């Protein structure tokens, strides 16, 4: 998919901070009167020209759009293409041979599948996320809590249990003793959010970051027990990458200070 270039206040601040660090590095001396090469979070020297493909969980869309743009600003020799989807489906694609350089999952089990297949090593958890109820703007159905997801008179959307947001939703509902009556099960969290944004359903469970991403089209309702069901997001460079240095540099960028600042801005938790 084509990744749009977006600029937000948070990103602008992050870029200024990151590029300022790089600028400071250029003034450092090697001790012989020459200037040191600029250091960045992603590399200690200029990367070779490369195109890398990042497969990332759908819930990372807004944050990774910005992070990819930032990374390209700092490393102009590298072009980053990000493709989003359900983490389980992405893991299957990698195992079946889809060309990719980096995998970022919304939960640890899909990443473990890739590791077990020998296609990734030493994944690092870089963010966390939890669930919220989400309703269309104005909450026309008057939804107040998880119990409403069992109401057959309401239109309910959930993620399929085969993807991390669905597995987390099932755990949260089980902990609350609620048997939901979903009208639709979606393959990723963005598909669920879209149905809420368009008013096609009355309520759904999505990540809190997706509630923020939904803007004025949706409203979030915090639910008891959400803090006990936390998704941990791992990232790793893939062993079959055709550009291993650039892939490793992107992972380092996401897990570094610039990545943390951007992820914080989009509502992701710190592991």
LINTA-V460985 format. One record per backbone hydrogen bond with DSSP energy under -1.0 kcal/mol. CO is the residue of the C=O (numbers start at 0). NH is the residue of the N-H. If there is no record, write none. Layout:
CO;NH / CO;NH
//
This chain:
7;11 / 8;12 / 9;13 / 10;14 / 11;15 / 12;16 / 13;17 / 14;18 / 15;19 / 16;20 / 17;21 / 18;22 / 19;23 / 20;24 / 21;25 / 23;26 / 24;27 / 27;35 / 33;29 / 42;39 / 49;78 / 51;80 / 52;100 / 52;101 / 53;82 / 54;103 / 55;84 / 56;59 / 57;60 / 59;63 / 60;64 / 61;65 / 62;66 / 63;67 / 64;68 / 65;69 / 66;70 / 67;71 / 68;72 / 69;73 / 70;74 / 74;77 / 76;49 / 78;51 / 80;53 / 82;55 / 84;57 / 85;89 / 86;90 / 87;91 / 88;92 / 89;93 / 90;94 / 91;95 / 92;97 / 93;96 / 100;237 / 101;54 / 102;235 / 103;56 / 107;111 / 108;112 / 109;113 / 110;114 / 111;115 / 112;116 / 113;118 / 114;117 / 118;238 / 123;234 / 126;232 / 127;268 / 128;230 / 129;207 / 131;205 / 132;220 / 133;203 / 134;218 / 135;138 / 138;141 / 144;147 / 145;148 / 146;149 / 147;150 / 148;180 / 150;153 / 154;201 / 154;202 / 155;182 / 155;183 / 157;185 / 159;162 / 162;166 / 163;167 / 164;168 / 165;169 / 166;170 / 167;171 / 168;172 / 169;173 / 170;174 / 171;175 / 172;177 / 183;157 / 185;159 / 187;191 / 188;192 / 189;193 / 190;194 / 191;195 / 192;196 / 193;197 / 194;199 / 194;200 / 195;198 / 202;156 / 203;133 / 205;131 / 206;210 / 207;211 / 208;212 / 209;213 / 211;214 / 213;216 / 214;217 / 216;136 / 218;134 / 220;132 / 222;225 / 224;227 / 225;228 / 230;128 / 232;125 / 233;104 / 234;123 / 235;102 / 237;240 / 242;246 / 243;247 / 244;248 / 245;249 / 246;250 / 247;251 / 248;252 / 249;253 / 250;254 / 252;258 / 255;259 / 256;260 / 257;261 / 258;262 / 259;263 / 260;264 / 261;265 / 262;267 / 263;266 / 268;127
//
